[in-house]
Amino acid sequence: MSFAAPAIKSFQPPRRTLMGPGPSDVPQRILDAMARPTIGHLDPAFTDMMEETKQLLRYAFQTENKLTFPVSGPGSVGMETCFVNLVEPGDKAIVCINGVFGGRMLENVKRAGGIPVVVEDNWGEPVDVAKVADAFAANPDAKILAFVHAETSTGAQSDAKALAEIAHKHGALVIMDCVTSLGGTPVLIDEWGIDAAYSGSQKCLSCKPGLSPVTFGARAIEKVKTRKTPVQSWFMDLNLVLGYWSGEGKRTYHHTAPINSLYGLHEALVILAEEGIENAWARHRAMHEQLKAGLEKLGMRFVVAEDARLPQLNSVYIPEGVDDAAARARLLNEFNLEIGAGLGALAGKIWRIGLMGYSARPENVDYCLKALEAVLKA
Ligand SMILES: *Cc1c(COP(=O)(O)O)cnc(C)c1O
């Protein structure tokens, strides 16, 4: 078989400014870290770095949980890791849906053989705590509560602490999606009593996509260890992954870790620790305020009410008469600026402007506002 000479001899990506729902801009320091030589994943130098990565992740999650590590896979694999381990066939799970990602949680519960009880809220609104309390009252045998802390499809943040409290009153475990919140707004795993949580490397941590930090508390581990049925996924079975990630020196082979990607995650977490997590939260908030002032000057309206708005994901209605696809194409082609389109019911109606991690900087906000102004004028 012959092949045509590749048109792309060595891929040179265009220089973009990423202000969508992720990935966010990756700082050069992280790109440099990932370009260092690949070593063996059982090399002591590598495993030392992994130990420190776990420590740094505990800081990011604000937890003492020993079982805190990056799953080798995107946020979706972190999500699936939580569900396949914690939902056994026949387990009742209350699933909150107020956007795209809650819908994926529902799909995970079904595929794990669980019995879902759905609590639905309008897209753009936070999860209604009273409805969750009612769902538990009607289903006292529910074993799991699952919700998305920061709904990236809408920009709404839910009250994780209040939701976890209700679940614990009923003896249920809490699975929380904090893919978009980690590093951008407070994620307080221990203070809120979250039993299992998953995140992603490419949102407010500003690393490359493809890694999913997860954390599991004692009650969640107990559930995994006392399952009556084996976890149906070999790759994601925590009982097996543990042999690699919690070996404390004597690690066994499970899968080949994405070595260079993990250099990048380590660097991203060092950057977060250097800045200080409270400062990172404050920076996201300040950049949101700056963006909001500019967007309102342009006459744009926010989708989410002020008290539930995520600073790192700004959903605004597309102004009347503006062609969604054409405007975003101009932003990309003329300004090298990526913003996010609406998803599902909000497709064609909203834009999602991300201020995640390294993208949450004053120069990005200014640049985005200038580009939007130019495109909206046309
Ligand atoms: C991005 C995202 C995911 C999925 O992460 P991937 O890395 O794309 O698999 C899950 N949940 C939320 C809330 C997200 O924003």
The ligand as an SDF file (V2000), in Angstrom:
LIG
                    3D

 15 15  0  0  0  0  0  0  0  0999 V2000
  -15.1950   19.4960   30.7510 C   0  0  0  0  0  0  0  0  0  0  0  0
  -16.1320   18.8490   31.7200 C   0  0  0  0  0  0  0  0  0  0  0  0
  -16.2390   17.4570   31.8710 C   0  0  0  0  0  0  0  0  0  0  0  0
  -15.5480   16.4850   30.9710 C   0  0  0  0  0  0  0  0  0  0  0  0
  -14.1910   16.6100   30.9600 O   0  0  0  0  0  0  0  0  0  0  0  0
  -13.3700   16.0190   29.7020 P   0  0  0  0  0  0  0  0  0  0  0  0
  -11.9570   16.2710   30.0880 O   0  0  0  0  0  0  0  0  0  0  0  0
  -13.8220   16.7950   28.5070 O   0  0  0  0  0  0  0  0  0  0  0  0
  -13.7030   14.5860   29.5820 O   0  0  0  0  0  0  0  0  0  0  0  0
  -17.0780   16.9610   32.8510 C   0  0  0  0  0  0  0  0  0  0  0  0
  -17.7880   17.7740   33.6500 N   0  0  0  0  0  0  0  0  0  0  0  0
  -17.7380   19.1100   33.5410 C   0  0  0  0  0  0  0  0  0  0  0  0
  -18.5510   19.9620   34.4490 C   0  0  0  0  0  0  0  0  0  0  0  0
  -16.9040   19.6880   32.5690 C   0  0  0  0  0  0  0  0  0  0  0  0
  -16.8460   21.0210   32.4470 O   0  0  0  0  0  0  0  0  0  0  0  0
  1  2  1  0
  2  3  1  0
  2 14  2  0
  3  4  1  0
  3 10  2  0
  4  5  1  0
  5  6  1  0
  6  7  2  0
  6  8  1  0
  6  9  1  0
 10 11  1  0
 11 12  2  0
 12 13  1  0
 12 14  1  0
 14 15  1  0
M  END
$$$$
